[in-house]
């Protein structure tokens, strides 16, 4: 018994991580498509796009359009070499999504442990390293780019190896791996910033070493080449297309100095939706306390050189820097300067430096814990192991966004205990494939028929193989935005906040309500709808080639808008009641 207990005591971290991965995988497989998966910027965006590419066989296609937003270039969607894209090529869409979540955890573990071993060459990554890496891996970050987040420590590891090994034979594999790194990253969200940080690292080493690091310079070229080659579609669209896109008319908030400062402070404390790392609840207080404890000691000892060279303080500076850049983005003058210096980057969100802060927060926690573990004090050594475990539970229970695991567990248990569903839609209900198959068969739908959605995300139609004139994309032609605007002009004229939302951004090219702030609901109920009239210019919609409107709302002014009700559809597998309207310009098939 002592032997078994001893083994558990020394391998508890393996057991914890292994049990979590097995339990999470089993839950998602058992609950299946009844899982509650985050919808904003997820099911309504990338998941539907991947399914659309699979439906149309366009993952590897060139010089083709995909059937949404009236047909846009395949090149505007995620590249085929991105590991997350490959999952959707191979597996059914739901399985690919879950596989991406599990793979993200594994990549984070491997990346963090490799980097830890490189930082601490005389020590094997122990339980603290494992749990801190695990905590980073389970962060509920932007799902489509979860693998990108997870692989940040991996690129740091490659660059550290290259810096130290130079051009020796052992270094060759790291140059090759660095070239392949874009497979687990994404240029516009991460790669451009990694290259920027690498330039800063080259300058830093030039000052510290008093000579230029040629290996890092070569690494900069190799990594840049990797991004260009593996994301050739993105670079082609950015650099070799003369199409004017909605990026040219996007407008962000222009804040005063005090507002920018408040924005910096807020994102430092709370993070933001796509990088919601739950650090404010636990990691922030721990790291703040240690920051003052550490630096007060340096000041007392007058060890200012040690203070400057302490890696924990470097991470603290980077956290402040990332938050500062996030805030300064809301300075109109700064955005105009970036657009002037680099015109192709007009509309580019350079405040995504904040995407690197989750790694810095949990790396900082690791530094605290590993330093505590080296103390002779038994309590500190125990606390060093308790802190990352506590962080894990805070992440699982406290994340506000993309917390699919908690939401699925809660929604499933709620149904078991009460016999009722929560109001939000699960994965299967959101897309309601059986219902839309029935609708398509009944109306005789074919892929050349263009449609729009009302009262739901166009992604629902895209997922189900219906060609849409509407859609969600941050990069499409300004000309089409203006054409679609004519369709929704009656609604925009009635709602100023909606007009500003579309005119100043426009990535959600949707039909809008002329009365309610939002009628695009991913809930079972439609209680927020107060107006059953649709405010559109029907001739402009007809000119775009629209045949059908798929609506969750029964339209009271259908005749006025030259719409004929083709049918009302329900299915036991779906909470939707879908009203299918046809523009009268088209004759109903007999």
C-alpha positions, 0 to 999 in steps of 0.5 A: 500500500505504501508503494502505491501511495508513494507512486500516486504522491510522486505522479499525481500530476500525471493522474490529474491531467490524464483523468481530465483529458479522458473525462472531458473527451468522454463527456463530449463523446457521450453528450455528443452534439447536444453539447453547449458550444460557444456561439459568438465568433465560433459557431456563427463564424469559423465552424460554419465556414469550415463546414461550408468548405467541406460541403463544397470541396474547396479546402484545397481549391483555387480560383473559386468562390464559396457560397456566402456573401454572394460568392467570395474568394476561397482565399478569404477563408482560413488556409488549408495548412493550418492544423485546425483546418486539417482537423475539419478536412479529416473529421466530421465537424463536431468531432473536429471541434472537440479534437481541436480542444483536446489537441490544444491542451496537448500542444500547450503541455508539450510546448510549456514543458519543452520551454521549461526544460530549456529554462531549467536544464538541470531539472526535470519538469516536475509536478509544478511545471506540468500543472502550470502548463495544464492550466495554460492549456485549458484556458478558454481562449478563442477556439479557432485559434486555441492551437495558436495560443497553445504554441506560443511557448513552442516558438520561444523554445525554437528561437532560444535553441537557435540563439544558443546553437547558432549555425551548428549541425544540432541547430538545423532541426530547429530552423526546419521546425521554425519554418514549419511553425506557421502550421500551428499559428496564424499570421494576422492574429499571432505571426505578425506580432511574433515577428515583431517581438523577434525584432525586439529580441534581436535589438535586445541581444545586440545591446546585451551581447554587443554584437548582432545575433546572425542566427536570430536574424536568419530565424527572422527570415525563415519564420517570415518565409514560413508564414508567407508560404503556408499562408499564401492565400492571405498574403495574396489577398493582402498584397496582390489584390486591388479590391477595396475591402470593408477594412477601408471603411471600418471605424474604431472608437476614438478615445481621449487620453483618460479613456485610453488609460482606463482601457489599458487598466481594464484589459490588464485586469480583466483581459478581453473576450478572445483572450479571457484567461480568468487571471483576474480572479486568482493569478492577478492577486498572486502575481501582484503580491509577489511583484511587490514582495520581490521588488521591495526586497531588491530595493532593500538590498539595493540590488537594482541590477538584479531587479532589472535582470529578473525574468519575472519583472520582464514578464511584468513589463511585457504585460503592461506593454501589451495592455498599453498597445491594446489601449493606444489602438483606440487613439485615432491618431495612432491608427492613422499613423499605422495606416500611413506608414503601412497602407496594406495594414489599414484597419489592422487590429494591432492591439492583438498584442493582448493575445500574448498576455495569457501565456505571460500570466501563467508563466509568471505563476510558474516562476512564483511556484518554482521559486517557492518550491526551492525553499526549505520551508515545507509550507511554501513547498506545499503552497507551490503545488496548491497554487497552480491546482487552484488556478486550474479550478478557477479557470474551469469555473470562472471563465466567462467566455468559450467555457464549453466544458462548464456550459455543457456539464451545467446544461446537461445536469440541469436537464437531468435534474429538472427535465427542462432545457436551458434557454440557450441552444446546444450545438445540434439545435443551433445548426438543426441539420435534420430540420433544414434537410427537410426544408431543402427537400420540400422546397426543392432547394438547389445550390444556385438558389441564394438566400438570407437569414432573419432572426438567426445567424446566416451561419446556420444556413451556410452549415446546412449547404444553403448559399447565402447573400449574408454572412459574417466575415471581416474581409470582403469587398466594400462594393458588396457591402454597399450593395447589401446596405441598400437591402437593409437601408430601411432598417438602418434608417430606423435604428441609429445604433444599428446603422453605426454598427453596420456602417462603421464595422460591417463584418456582420452583413446581416438583415437587421430589425428596424425596431429591436437592437437584435433579433439574431437569437441563439436561444430557444425563445424569441422573447426579445422580438417586439416587431414582426415586420421586416424592414428591407428594400425587396427590389435591392434584395431581388437584384442580388439574386435572392430567392428565399428568406429563412426566418424564425419570425413570422412576417406580418408585412410579407405581402408588402415586401413581395414575399410569399410564404412557402411553408412553416417547418418544425422538427422534434430535433430542433427548437426552431420554427422556420418560416420560408419566404420566397421573393415573388419575382421567382415562380414556385416550382411545381 
